[in-house]
Amino acid sequence: MSGQTLTDRIAAAQYTLSGSEVCRAVCKATTHEQTAPKKKHLECLIQATQENTVIVPTMADTLLERVGNASWVVVFKALITTHHLMVHGNERFLQFLASRNTLFNLSNFLDKTGSHGYDMSTFIRRYSRYLNEKAFSYRQMSFDFGRVKKGADGAMRTMSVEKLLKGMPTLQSQIDALMEFDVQPKDMNNAVINCCFLMLFKDLIKLYACYNDGIINLLEKFFQMKRSQCKDGLEIYKRFLTRMTCVSEFFKVAQQMGIDKNDIPEHTQAPQSLLESLETHLNTLEGKKPIPQRTTARRWLLLLHLQPQLHPDPWRLRLQLLLLLPLLLQLRAHPPPVARRPAPDPPRDLATDQPALDDGFLLDLDPMSSSAAGGAAAGSSTTAWGDILAGGAVAAAAAPATPAKTAPPTALAPPTPATLPPPASATSDMDLFG
């Protein structure tokens, strides 16, 4: 339909005769014409909320009556008019809507008459849920998130911990209801839904600013909170990370619809390391100490004892052992039992079944020793180098010549000692003191 219908004209005439200019302006703003509500009618309603407090209930009741219409155009424009008054009208209008037990009940709304009835009915149901959530947020917090001051000295930055933990879930619920509108560029094919999308975009910018201020305040006070408060704060921060993607997608649709890029706020994804720091702090408060990456000294020693073929980083191992020196000293005082291999048998002479090196082949080079030289009598004692050599020569001359018993060559045969006395023929020509 285009232009005002006969029904619209009759309704406006009835309110003109009754003398209610406010109701007449409501009817003019919510006609069957597929255009956005006219600015002059909206300004008249805004001015009425500023001047007269008595007119607010009448205005709200008239809008609720128009929402009950069967045409999707009238219902959609009535919701847009209500939204406009909630944002730009006097705060008592939003306060009156928040005081009502039920506001918009359009969960089953469906227009089967219009050309766009089926498609637009879906967005009408989503839009009404957002307006209900906006009124409920005001009831919970006693203020509108879109009206509060933003920035370093704003309401969300200076809020106490208890009120912040109560207000952030309410703000998140309102943003979720707005994100559920989920409109695409192909769906915005008329002026009514375009006007609705523009108002939702402006609301999202204000809510997003409050959201950022609340998260900054939460992170600043996180490490001073109690354990239960830290747990709630961590859940709020996790939900904030997931909503960043949805907000980014909504801004992309706004840019495709022709909204200036300078009017769209820039935002970056929060680092993952910050989330890990918050989780570590919460685990510390709950007694769940994080598992250290460095291995203890006992585990290192057990690893090196059982698996000597593994060679960890030497510098890291030295540093760890140096830092854990007291534990090492304790382990040294009480060492664990170590299994030892049995010692191998000494080499034996295969010919005589005697030790390979006999004591008789060694000379006692200590002249003050009481032990005899190899081959001499046990009772004789020597006092000089000449006597030792002379005694060895005399014994060699006096001994009868007997054939030597030769042993078969073996690998274990000892080498001839280099300190054996020289033969008798060369003894007389040697300088004993040279």
C-alpha positions in Angstrom: 0.0 0.0 0.0 1.2 3.5 -0.6 -0.1 6.7 1.1 -2.6 7.0 3.9 -5.6 4.7 3.8 -9.2 5.7 4.6 -8.8 4.0 8.0 -5.9 6.3 8.8 -7.9 9.4 7.9 -10.9 8.3 10.0 -8.7 7.6 13.0 -7.0 10.9 12.8 -10.3 12.7 12.5 -11.7 11.0 15.6 -8.7 12.1 17.7 -9.0 15.6 16.3 -12.6 15.9 17.4 -11.7 14.6 20.9 -9.1 17.2 21.2 -6.2 14.8 21.8 -3.3 16.1 19.7 -0.9 13.5 21.1 -3.1 10.6 19.9 -3.6 12.2 16.6 0.2 12.5 16.2 0.6 8.8 17.0 -1.9 7.9 14.3 -0.1 10.1 11.8 3.3 8.5 12.7 1.9 5.0 12.3 0.0 5.0 9.0 -0.1 2.2 6.4 2.3 4.1 4.2 5.6 2.2 3.6 7.8 5.0 4.7 9.5 5.8 8.0 7.5 7.9 10.5 7.7 11.5 9.6 10.0 13.8 11.6 7.4 16.4 12.4 5.1 13.8 14.1 8.0 12.4 16.1 9.1 15.8 17.3 5.6 16.6 18.4 5.5 13.4 20.5 9.0 14.1 22.0 7.9 17.7 22.9 4.8 16.2 24.7 6.9 14.0 26.9 9.0 17.0 27.9 6.2 19.3 28.9 3.4 17.2 30.4 3.9 14.2 32.6 0.2 13.2 32.5 0.2 12.6 28.8 2.9 9.8 29.0 0.5 7.0 29.9 -2.0 8.0 27.2 0.8 8.1 24.6 2.0 4.7 25.7 -1.5 3.1 25.6 -2.1 4.6 22.1 1.1 3.1 20.8 0.3 -0.3 22.3 -3.1 -0.1 20.6 -1.4 0.5 17.3 0.9 -2.4 17.8 -2.2 -4.7 17.9 -3.0 -3.8 14.3 -3.0 -6.6 11.7 -0.8 -4.8 9.1 2.9 -5.3 9.4 3.5 -1.7 8.3 1.5 -0.2 11.1 3.0 -2.5 13.7 6.6 -1.9 12.5 6.1 1.9 12.5 4.5 1.8 16.0 7.6 -0.1 17.3 9.9 2.4 15.6 8.0 5.3 17.2 8.2 3.7 20.6 11.9 3.1 20.2 12.4 6.8 19.1 10.7 8.0 22.2 12.6 5.7 24.5 15.9 7.1 23.1 15.1 10.8 22.6 12.0 11.4 24.7 11.9 12.2 28.4 13.2 9.5 30.6 9.9 9.1 32.4 8.5 7.6 29.2 11.0 4.7 29.4 10.4 4.6 33.1 6.7 4.1 32.6 7.3 1.3 30.0 9.7 -0.4 32.4 7.0 -0.3 35.2 4.6 -2.4 33.2 4.5 -6.1 33.7 4.1 -6.8 30.0 5.0 -4.6 27.1 5.0 -6.1 23.6 3.7 -9.6 23.1 4.4 -10.2 19.4 6.0 -13.6 19.5 3.2 -15.1 17.3 2.7 -12.1 15.0 2.3 -13.0 11.3 0.9 -10.8 8.5 -0.4 -12.9 5.6 -1.9 -10.0 3.6 0.9 -7.9 2.5 3.5 -8.6 -0.1 6.3 -8.5 2.4 4.2 -9.7 5.3 5.9 -13.1 5.8 9.5 -11.7 5.7 8.8 -8.5 7.8 6.9 -10.4 10.4 10.1 -12.2 11.4 11.9 -8.9 12.0 8.9 -7.5 13.9 9.1 -10.4 16.4 12.8 -9.9 16.9 12.5 -6.1 17.2 9.8 -6.4 19.8 12.0 -8.7 21.9 14.8 -6.1 21.9 12.5 -3.3 23.0 11.2 -5.5 25.8 14.8 -6.2 26.9 15.6 -2.5 26.8 12.7 -1.8 29.1 13.7 -4.7 31.4 17.3 -3.4 31.6 16.1 -0.1 32.8 14.0 -1.8 35.4 17.1 -3.8 36.6 19.6 -1.0 36.6 17.4 2.1 37.1 19.2 3.9 34.3 19.5 3.5 30.5 22.8 2.3 29.2 22.4 4.6 26.1 22.1 7.7 28.3 24.9 7.2 30.8 28.2 9.0 30.5 31.0 7.2 28.7 34.8 7.5 29.1 37.3 7.4 32.0 34.9 9.1 34.4 31.8 7.4 33.1 29.3 5.3 35.0 30.7 2.0 33.9 34.3 2.9 34.7 33.5 4.2 38.2 31.0 1.5 39.2 31.7 -0.7 42.2 32.5 -4.4 41.9 29.1 -5.6 43.2 27.1 -3.4 40.9 29.4 -4.1 37.9 29.0 -7.8 38.2 25.2 -7.3 38.3 25.1 -4.8 35.4 27.4 -6.5 32.9 25.1 -9.6 32.4 22.1 -7.2 31.9 24.1 -5.3 29.3 25.1 -8.5 27.6 21.5 -9.7 27.4 20.4 -6.4 25.8 23.3 -6.7 23.2 22.3 -10.3 22.5 18.7 -9.2 21.9 19.9 -6.6 19.4 22.2 -9.1 17.7 19.3 -11.5 17.2 17.7 -9.0 14.7 20.2 -10.6 12.3 19.3 -8.6 9.1 21.1 -8.9 5.8 21.4 -6.4 3.0 19.0 -8.3 0.8 16.3 -8.1 3.5 16.4 -4.3 3.7 14.2 -3.6 0.7 11.9 -0.9 2.1 12.2 2.3 4.0 10.5 1.0 7.2 13.1 -1.7 8.0 15.9 0.6 6.9 14.8 3.1 9.5 14.7 0.3 12.1 18.2 -0.8 11.2 19.6 2.7 11.5 18.2 3.1 15.0 19.5 -0.3 16.1 23.0 0.7 14.7 23.0 3.9 16.8 22.0 1.9 19.9 24.7 -0.7 19.3 27.4 2.0 19.3 26.3 3.4 22.6 26.0 -0.1 24.1 29.3 -1.1 22.7 31.0 1.9 24.4 29.4 1.0 27.7 30.5 -2.6 27.2 34.1 -1.6 26.7 34.1 0.7 29.7 32.7 -2.1 31.9 35.3 -4.6 30.7 38.1 -2.2 31.4 36.8 -1.6 34.9 36.4 -5.4 35.4 40.0 -6.1 34.4 41.4 -3.3 36.5 39.7 -4.7 39.6 40.0 -8.4 38.8 43.1 -9.1 40.8 41.6 -7.5 43.9 38.3 -9.5 43.8 37.3 -12.4 45.9 37.3 -15.9 44.5 33.5 -16.0 43.7 33.7 -12.5 42.1 36.7 -13.6 40.0 34.8 -16.6 38.7 31.8 -14.4 37.6 34.2 -11.9 36.1 36.0 -14.5 34.1 32.7 -15.7 32.6 31.8 -12.2 31.7 35.1 -11.7 29.9 34.7 -15.0 28.0 31.3 -13.9 26.8 32.8 -10.5 25.8 35.3 -12.3 23.5 32.5 -14.3 21.8 30.3 -11.2 21.2 33.2 -9.3 19.5 32.7 -11.4 16.4 28.9 -10.7 16.3 29.4 -7.0 16.7 32.0 -7.0 13.9 29.5 -8.7 11.6 26.8 -6.2 12.4 29.2 -3.3 11.6 30.0 -5.0 8.2 26.4 -5.0 7.3 26.1 -1.4 8.3 29.0 -0.5 6.0 27.4 -2.4 3.1 24.2 -0.4 3.6 26.0 2.9 3.0 26.9 4.1 6.5 30.1 6.1 6.6 33.1 4.1 7.7 34.2 6.9 10.0 30.9 6.5 11.9 31.8 2.8 12.6 34.0 2.3 15.7 37.2 0.3 15.2 37.9 -2.6 17.5 40.6 -5.2 17.8 40.4 -8.7 19.1 41.6 -9.1 22.7 44.8 -11.1 23.1 44.5 -14.8 24.2 47.3 -14.3 26.7 45.1 -12.1 28.8 42.5 -14.8 29.2 45.2 -17.2 30.3 46.5 -14.8 32.9 42.9 -14.4 34.4 42.4 -18.2 34.4 45.8 -18.7 36.1 44.9 -16.2 38.8 41.5 -17.9 39.4 43.2 -21.3 39.6 45.6 -20.0 42.2 42.7 -18.7 44.3 40.9 -22.0 44.1 44.0 -23.9 45.1 44.6 -25.4 41.7 48.2 -24.4 41.3 49.4 -24.5 37.7 51.7 -27.3 36.7 55.2 -25.9 36.4 57.0 -26.4 33.1 60.3 -27.1 34.9 60.9 -30.7 36.1 61.9 -31.2 39.7 65.4 -32.4 40.7 64.1 -35.8 41.8 62.4 -36.4 38.5 65.6 -35.3 36.6 67.8 -37.6 38.6 65.4 -40.5 38.2 65.2 -39.8 34.5 69.0 -39.7 34.1 69.4 -42.9 36.3 66.9 -45.0 34.4 67.4 -43.6 30.9 71.1 -42.5 30.5 70.7 -42.4 26.8 68.5 -39.3 26.9 70.5 -36.0 26.9 68.4 -32.9 27.8 69.5 -29.4 27.2 72.8 -29.1 29.3 72.3 -25.4 30.1 68.7 -25.8 31.2 69.7 -28.8 33.3 72.6 -26.9 35.0 70.3 -24.1 35.9 67.6 -26.3 37.3 70.1 -28.3 39.3 71.7 -25.1 40.6 68.4 -23.7 41.7 67.5 -27.0 43.4 70.8 -27.4 45.2 69.3 -28.0 48.6 67.3 -30.9 47.3 70.3 -32.3 45.7 72.2 -32.1 49.0 69.4 -34.0 50.7 69.5 -36.7 48.1 73.2 -37.0 48.6 72.8 -37.4 52.3 70.3 -40.2 51.7 71.2 -41.8 48.3 69.0 -44.4 46.8 70.4 -48.0 46.6 72.1 -48.6 43.3 72.5 -52.1 41.9 76.2 -52.8 41.2 77.6 -55.3 38.7 79.8 -58.1 40.1 83.5 -57.5 39.6 85.2 -59.6 36.9 87.6 -62.3 37.9 91.3 -61.4 37.8 93.3 -62.8 34.8 94.9 -66.1 35.5 98.0 -67.8 34.0 96.7 -70.7 31.9 100.0 -72.7 32.2 100.6 -72.7 36.0 97.1 -71.6 37.2 98.9 -68.8 39.1 98.4 -65.1 39.1 99.9 -63.5 36.0 102.2 -61.1 37.9 104.0 -62.7 40.9 105.4 -60.6 43.7 108.9 -62.2 43.1 109.3 -60.3 39.9 109.1 -56.9 41.6 112.0 -55.1 43.4 111.7 -53.2 46.6 113.4 -50.0 45.8 113.1 -48.7 49.4 116.5 -49.4 51.0 114.9 -49.1 54.5 112.3 -51.7 53.8 112.5 -55.1 55.6 111.3 -57.0 52.6 113.8 -59.1 50.6 114.5 -58.8 46.9 113.0 -61.2 44.4 114.8 -64.6 44.6 116.8 -63.8 47.9 116.4 -65.4 51.3 113.6 -64.1 53.5 115.9 -63.5 56.5 118.6 -61.4 54.7 118.5 -57.6 54.8 120.2 -55.1 52.5 121.6 -51.6 53.4 123.1 -50.3 50.1 122.5 -50.4 46.4 125.9 -52.2 45.9 125.0 -54.9 48.3 121.7 -55.5 46.5 123.4 -55.8 43.1 126.3 -57.9 44.4 124.0 -60.3 46.3 122.0 -60.8 43.1 125.2 -61.5 41.1 126.5 -64.0 43.6 123.2 -65.8 43.7 123.1 -66.1 39.9 126.7 -67.5 39.8 126.2 -70.1 42.5 122.9 -71.4 41.0 123.3 -74.6 38.9 122.4 -74.4 35.3 119.0 -76.0 34.7 117.0 -76.0 31.6 114.2 -73.4 31.7 110.7 -74.6 31.5 109.1 -72.8 28.7 105.3 -72.1 28.8 103.2 -72.1 25.8 102.5 -68.6 24.4 99.3 -67.1 25.7 97.6 -63.8 25.4 97.7 -63.3 29.2 101.4 -63.8 29.6 103.0 -60.8 31.4 105.8 -58.8 29.9 109.3 -59.2 31.2 109.9 -56.7 34.0 112.4 -53.9 33.1 113.9 -53.9 36.6 115.4 -57.4 36.6 119.1 -57.5 37.6 121.6 -57.7 34.7 123.5 -61.0 33.9 126.5 -62.0 35.9 129.0 -61.4 33.1 128.3 -57.7 32.9 128.1 -57.0 36.6 131.9 -56.7 37.1 132.2 -54.0 34.4 129.4 -51.8 35.7 130.0 -48.6 37.6 127.8 -49.2 40.6 127.8 -45.5 41.7 127.6 -44.0 38.2 
